[in-house]
Amino acid sequence: MRKIHVALVWITDDAGNVLLVKNVKGDRTYWDLPGGAVEEGETFEQAAVREAREETGLHVILTGLSSLREKIFSETGSHAVIVTFFAQITHGDMSCQGDPDQDITELRWADMDTARRLMPALFEELRLSSAGDKQAPFYAYHGTV
């Protein structure tokens, strides 16, 4: 089974909106948090900061750990370890033009209700309330999907 390490970043603004990225994978599009695969020699924290910058053009500092989760994808034979961090923007100009994979087509700020509607499974997996309140960090095994 192939191991995949993924770092995601939950970035909010002063009004409590969350920054979302629109991904394109083949014929499918979906909204998600900025993030992606951890590269060789990189920590989850380093990957989270790098992915946020590449996908959004924004420099961030991590402010806390949201979760450590695992999923097994039977279709691809992959075992994913996913670490999600909370982050704050320090500087930068919002743009998805720096994404080296060119699979991010749009960025948007969304209030918590809109984010929940666009990413219902992720909201459940991250155990987030509609207010987007930080929860205590947790571990979860989501089983085989």
C-alpha positions as MATLAB code, in Angstrom:
seq = 'MRKIHVALVWITDDAGNVLLVKNVKGDRTYWDLPGGAVEEGETFEQAAVREAREETGLHVILTGLSSLREKIFSETGSHAVIVTFFAQITHGDMSCQGDPDQDITELRWADMDTARRLMPALFEELRLSSAGDKQAPFYAYHGTV';
ca = [
       0.000    0.000    0.000;
       1.354    3.415   -0.995;
       1.732    5.978    1.836;
       0.753    9.595    1.224;
       1.407   12.389    3.700;
      -0.788   15.465    3.298;
      -0.767   18.848    5.057;
      -3.865   21.100    4.980;
      -4.255   24.666    6.245;
      -7.390   26.224    7.786;
      -6.889   29.974    7.199;
      -9.432   32.465    8.513;
      -9.722   36.230    8.192;
     -10.682   38.717   10.924;
     -14.386   38.248   10.093;
     -14.151   34.465   10.591;
     -14.326   33.544    6.898;
     -12.262   30.587    5.714;
     -10.064   30.568    2.616;
     -11.019   27.851    0.120;
      -9.322   26.626   -3.044;
     -11.135   25.131   -6.036;
      -9.323   22.018   -7.246;
      -9.563   20.420  -10.668;
      -8.768   16.706  -10.975;
      -9.582   15.420  -14.450;
     -13.262   16.148  -15.114;
     -14.018   16.761  -11.431;
     -13.869   20.038   -9.477;
     -14.226   20.462   -5.746;
     -13.599   22.998   -2.978;
     -11.044   22.234   -0.290;
      -8.572   23.802    2.080;
      -5.167   24.826    0.736;
      -2.702   21.987    1.077;
      -1.094   19.013   -0.526;
       1.546   16.333   -0.351;
       4.531   16.538    1.958;
       7.707   16.490   -0.118;
      10.753   14.367    0.709;
      12.756   15.846    3.574;
       9.929   18.186    4.574;
       7.945   18.212    7.824;
       4.163   18.476    7.878;
       4.528   22.045    9.172;
       6.915   23.042    6.378;
       4.603   21.464    3.794;
       1.576   23.330    5.171;
       3.328   26.713    4.930;
       4.730   25.943    1.449;
       1.415   24.650    0.082;
      -0.456   27.695    1.415;
       2.023   29.997   -0.340;
       1.989   28.033   -3.611;
      -1.785   27.657   -3.810;
      -2.869   31.055   -2.467;
       0.108   33.418   -2.821;
      -0.143   34.112    0.921;
       2.522   33.656    3.570;
       1.158   32.147    6.769;
       2.231   31.182   10.243;
       0.731   28.105   11.826;
      -1.239   28.844   14.979;
      -2.276   25.378   16.053;
      -3.045   21.812   15.191;
      -6.557   20.904   14.116;
      -6.213   17.185   13.521;
      -4.221   14.137   12.532;
      -6.370   11.847   10.402;
      -5.931    8.684    8.363;
      -7.809    7.336    5.369;
      -7.304    4.286    3.224;
      -8.332    4.742   -0.403;
      -9.157    1.278   -1.745;
      -9.488    2.501   -5.337;
      -5.893    3.770   -5.480;
      -4.390    1.463   -2.870;
      -3.208    4.464   -0.859;
      -2.939    5.060    2.867;
      -3.124    8.800    3.580;
      -2.008   10.516    6.758;
      -3.542   14.011    6.797;
      -2.459   16.734    9.215;
      -4.575   19.899    9.305;
      -3.252   23.099   10.865;
      -4.839   26.420   11.764;
      -2.974   29.403   10.278;
      -2.858   33.199   10.072;
      -1.805   35.287    7.099;
       1.346   37.349    7.651;
       1.583   38.939    4.191;
       1.238   38.340    0.454;
      -1.184   38.917   -2.379;
      -3.929   36.355   -2.896;
      -3.468   34.499   -6.190;
      -3.511   30.900   -7.390;
      -1.128   31.684  -10.268;
       1.882   30.289   -8.362;
       0.438   26.786   -8.048;
       3.081   24.545   -9.673;
       0.557   21.742  -10.310;
      -1.920   24.132  -11.970;
      -4.843   22.290  -10.367;
      -6.130   25.266   -8.355;
      -8.457   27.373  -10.498;
     -10.082   29.701   -7.984;
      -9.714   31.085   -4.463;
     -12.509   32.432   -2.306;
     -13.313   33.524    1.199;
     -16.417   31.791    2.514;
     -18.447   32.251    5.660;
     -18.846   29.124    7.760;
     -22.281   28.220    6.387;
     -21.042   28.480    2.787;
     -17.866   26.546    3.598;
     -19.943   23.794    5.219;
     -22.169   23.652    2.120;
     -19.182   23.487   -0.253;
     -17.193   20.970    1.847;
     -19.703   19.044    3.986;
     -17.585   15.913    4.411;
     -14.510   17.873    5.427;
     -16.485   19.892    7.987;
     -17.670   16.633    9.540;
     -14.209   15.057    9.441;
     -12.654   18.130   11.086;
     -15.453   18.236   13.688;
     -16.044   21.934   13.061;
     -19.046   23.842   14.271;
     -20.847   26.294   12.023;
     -18.918   29.032   13.796;
     -15.639   27.369   12.821;
     -14.491   27.370   16.433;
     -11.154   25.742   17.141;
     -11.562   22.354   18.739;
      -8.958   20.487   20.742;
      -6.589   18.673   18.346;
      -7.656   15.111   17.684;
      -6.753   11.898   15.882;
      -9.283   10.047   13.736;
      -9.174    6.988   11.518;
     -11.771    7.410    8.786;
     -11.533    3.855    7.509;
     -11.484    2.664    3.946;
     -13.192    4.870    1.370;
];
